[in-house]
Amino acid sequence: MATSATPRKYTLASRSSQLAQIQTNIVRDALAALHPSVEFDTSFMTTGGDQNQSQALYLLGGKALWTKELEVAMLEGSVDMLVHSFKDVPTVLPEGCEIAGVLQREDPVDSLVVRKGAPWKSLEELPDGSVVGTSSVRRVAQLKRNFPKLVFKDVRGNLNTRMAKLDAPDGPYTAIILAKAGMVRLGWGDRVTADLGPPTLLHAVSQGALAIEIRSNDEEARALCRSITHWPTEWACRAERACLRVLEGGCSVPVGVHTDLIEAEGEPHRGRLHIVGSVTSLEGEKHVEHSIEAEVHTVEEAEAIGAKLAQVLIETGARAILDDINADREKKIQQAKANNEKVDA
């Protein structure tokens, strides 16, 4: 008598932080709800980005810090799906990998969080010289334009670590700036002091969205991921990523975006896309910002709009800003190498 094949079990993997585990469980539960007969497991690991908590992101390089080890495990077949904060995913993936699913986006806005017990309710209320923690040069560059009397200081670590640094009695920070989505997913929404949306602050590309990465030849996994994909979020995020890809920016480049996609009534997979993009010099003295609005009928059309926005930004001053930033980064990398050599001597 013929025996039936053993049903396939899918392992979802991510970083080992509390937030990453919560996000992976969100995806697992969404898949299990739609596919109750399929077994889904989870696996968590530490990545290079988690291990290096001392250097500024500006000097560490690209977003692959958070994804490389996970992708190696997936390509070797140890796991089947990777769950990412979409903003941490490089715009160009390794060969054999693809983003197959995108869940509905949480509010992508950045938020101000003041030290526990402090009276201030906005950036405008903070006393001159207050230290505001963030590891994002995008946030610092944009905020220096309007808040030159505040001091911005790097703060690394997962959200738990950054919140502990903020609330430490002897800590330097008056406030920190975090992505609201992570705070909400951790159940810490009540600690948000104020949202920092446009025009004060344009958020990071794909911020607030969860993405699922798979092996490109895994048709079964792709079908599962597509079943839980929220197409308006996917189209908006892919437009933003196309803009960033053309600008050749990463998480350490001051590229900000804000996107709205309004679904057309009675017409599935059709909508009006409005995307704003900006590039800001590190000290905030130069800022280029533009927007495009257009009807889109496919995800490829959405990506084309994002790429077009990037070209407009480049032609109106963004290229010069990015060239200066890259030169500055290379200078600081060489200085860091020289300092390390002095320590080793």
N, C-alpha and C positions, 0 to 999 in steps of 0.2 A: 504494500500500500504506500502510495506517495505521501510524503509528509510536507506540510506547508513550511515555507521559509520563515525563519525567525524574524519578527517585525523589527524594523530598524529603530534604534534609539538615537536621538539627536542630542549632542552635548553643546550647550551654549557656554561660551567662555568670555571673560572680561578681566579687567584689573581687579585687585583684591580689596580696594577701598570700600568703605561702607556704602558710599553713593553708587559706585560701580556695581556692587552686588544688588542693591535695590533696583537699579535700572535693568540689570539682567533678569531679575525676577519679574519685573513688569513685562518684559518681552516674552519670557517663558509662559507667564500666566495668560497673555493674549493669545499665544499660539495654542496652548492647552485648551483654552475656552472654545476655540474654533475647531480644534482637532483632538477631541477627547480620547480617541483610540490610539493616538501616537504618544510615545513616551519621550519626555524631554528632561534632560539632566543639566546641571551647571558645573562649571569649573572656574577657579579664580587663580590668577598668578600676578606676581610683581613684575613691573616693567622697568626699563631704564629710566623713564621719567619719574617713576616713584622712588627709585633708588638714589637719584641725584637731587637732593633737596637744598643744596648749598649755593649752586651757581644760578644766576639770573637766567630765565628762559631766553632772554635776548642773546645770550652767548652760547646756549646749548644747541641751537640749530632747529631742525624741523620737527614736525608733529610726529614723525615716526618713532620718537622717544616713547610714545604711549601705545604704539601698535605693533612694532616689529616682532617682539617675542611672541605675541599672540598670533600673528600671521604665520610665523614659522611653525607653531604647533598645529595650526589649521591645515597648512599645506602638507604637513607630514601625516595628517589624518587623525591626530590625537583628539581634535575637537571638530565640530561641524559648522558652527556659527559663532561669530564674534559680535558682541554688543558694545557699541561705542557711543559716547557723546559725539554727535556728528561733527561738532566744531573741532574735535581733536584728530579727525581723520585727514591725512594728506589729500590734496586734490588729485594727485596721481598715485594710483595703487600699484603694488607689485604685480608682476605678470602672474596670471592665474587666480587673481582675487577680484571681487566686485562687490559693490553695495547692492543688495537685492531687496532690502526692505527699509522703510522709513516710517516710524510711528508718528501720530499726531503730535505736533509741537506744543510744548509748554510755552508760556510767555517768555520770549527770548530776551527780554529787557535785562540790563544790569541794575543792581540795587545797592544802595548805601546801607551799611550796617554799622551803627555806632557802638562803642564800648558799653557793656551792660551798666545801667545806672546813669549814663550820661544824659544831659538834658536836650541835646541838639537834635533837630528833626530834619535838617537838610544840609547840603554842602554850603549853602549861603550862610547858615548860622554858625558854622565852625569858626573858632577863633583863628586869626592870622597865625601861621606857623604850625598849625595842627598837622600831625603826620597821618596821612591816609595810605593804607597798605593795598597794593595790588601788584600782581606779577605780570600784568598786561601792559605792554608799551602802547597798545591801541588806546586803552583807557587814559593812561597818563598823557599821551600826546593831545588827545581831544580836550581833556579837562584842564590842562595847563593854559589853554586859550582863554578860558573864562574864570579860572580860579588860580591866578598866578601867585597868590599869597599862601596857598597851601603847599605842604611838603609831601611829595609822593615817594614812598619807600617800598622796595620789593618785599613781598611776603610769599613764601613758598609753602608747599604742603597740601594735603587734601583738605576738604572743608572743615573737618573736625579739628585738624591741626591749626588752620588759620583762625578759626573761631577761638580756640584756646589762647593763641598768641594775642588776639584782640583783647580778650577779657582779663589777661594776666595783669595783676595789680602793678607790677613793675615794667610792663610792656610799653613800647614806644608809640603804639598806635592809638589814635583817637577814634578812628573808623577804618573800615576796609570796604572794598567794592567787590561784589561777587555776582555771578550769574544767578538770577532769581530762580531759575528752573531747578538748580541743584538744592537750593534752600527749601523749596517747596517739596521736592521728592524726599528729602530727609525729615520732613515734618517740622522744619524750623521757620516756616513762613512768618511766624509772629515776631521774629527777630529783625525782619526787614524794616528799616527806618523809612526809606523813601526809594521809589523807583526812579531810575535815571534814563529816561527814554529820549527820543529825538525832541528838540534839536540839541539838547545837552550832550547826549551820548548815543552814537550809533553802535549797535552791538556787533559781536563777532559773527563771521560767516557760519551759518547752520546752528547757531547757539539755540539751545532749548529743545533740539530734536535728538531722538535716538535713532541710530542707524545699525543695520544688521549686515555684516560682511560674510560672504561665503566663498567657497572655491567656485571658479567660473564654470567648471564642468559638472557641478552638482545640481542637476535639474530638479530633483525632488526637494532639496532645500530651498531652491529659488521659488518654487510654487508655494511652499509654506510661507515664505517671507512676503511674497506678493499678496497673500490673502489678508495680511494685517497692515498693509501699507496704506497710509493716508496720502492720497495723490496731491492734494493742494500743498501739503507740507513738503513732499518730495520735490515738486516742481519749484517751489520757492527756494528751497535749499540748493537745488541743482543750479538754479540761476545765480545764486550767491557764490557758489563754488566755482562756476564758470568765470565769474568776474575775478575772483581771487586767483584762479589758475592763470589767466592772462596777465594779471599784475605780478605774477610770480611771487606772491606773498605767502607767508606762513603764519603761525600763531605769534611770531615775534615781529610782525610788521604791522604798523598802524593802519590797517584797512578796516573801516566800519561799514555796516550795511543796515538797511531796514527795508523789509519787503512785505507787501500785502498782495494776496491773490484772492480776488472776489470771484466765487463760482457763479457761472451763468445759470440762471433759473431754467430748469427743465432741460438743460443740455449738459449731460455728463462729460467730464473731462474737457471742460472748456471754461475759460475764465479771463479776467482782466488782471494783468500783472503790473504792479507798480513797485519799482525797486530803486532805492537810494543808495549810493555808494560814496565813500570818502577815503582820501589818503591824507595823512597829517604828518608833518615833520615832528621829530622827537621832542623838540622843545615847544611845539605848538604854534610857532610863528608863521608857518605856511600850511595852508589847508585848501584842498581841492574837493569839491562836492558837486555831484550831479545826480539827476534822476531820469528814469525812462518809464513810460507807461505804454502798454500795448496789449492787444488781445493775443492769447496763446491757446493753441489747440493740441499741442503735444509737449512732452517734456523737452524734446530737442529744441522747440521754439523758445521755451523758457530759458534754456541754456544759451541760446543765441542772443537773447536780450541781455543776459548777464555779461556775455563776452563783449557785446556792443558797448555796454556801459563802461567796461574797463578801458576800451579803446578811447572813449570820450575823455575819461579821466587822464589817461596817458597823454593825450594830445593837448590837454589844458593844464599841465604842470605836474602830474603825478610821477612821470618818469624821472624828472630831476630830483624830486623828493626821495624816491626809492633808491636812486643811485647814491645820493648822499647817505642814506641810512645804511646801505650795504657797505659803503666805504668806512663808515663809522664802526660798524660791527667788525669788519676785518681788522681795523686798528685795535679794537678792544680785545679781540681774540689773540692777536700777536702780543699785546701787553700781558694778557693772562698767561700765555705760554712762557714769556720771559720771566714773569714773577715765579712761576712754578720751577723753572730751571734754576733760579737763584736760591729757592728753598731747598732744592735737591743737592745743590753744590756743597 
